[in-house]
Amino acid sequence: MSGLLALLLLAAPPMAVIDEADTVRREPPPHGAIGMSTAWRISDHARQPRRMEFRRRTLDIGSAIGEHAIAHDEVYYVLDGEGEVVSDGQRATLKPGMTAYLYDGAVVGIWQKGDKPLALIIAYPVAEPREAPISSPAERKEP
């Protein structure tokens, strides 16, 4: 019986099926609030614990996700429109069907370009929880 209990405790949670219509909201884009966007925070509706973020975002004309440092790999996949992505000063144009794979430690951002909104899928791992720093000698168990 204890073996069965151990297997049940190790089992994966049931899958999450999420309707994007339940996740949509209008908000300024992250990292600078440059313009406006429509965000589908899809993975926010998956049960915890989860290990990745999966988002859809459409940047209005003239909008951007401003430059910011990332502490994980991140993917931008273009569904529609045109954008300019930057990673550590290197710039590239992205069009539908193109992907930017961005690496841990880079400073990245993406800007809508052209006459259509920029529709993206964005995916990256969830940040690992960090322990609070130990600050007092008693907490560090010093003599």
Buried (B, 14 or more C-beta within 10 A) or exposed (E): EEEEEEEEEEEEEEEEEBEEEEBBEEEBBBBBBBBBBBBBBBBBBBEEEBEEBBBBBBBBBEBBBBBEEBEBBBBBBBEEBBBBBBBEEEEEEBEEEBEBEBEEEBEBBBBBBEEEBBBBBBBBBEEEEEEEEEEEEEEEEEE
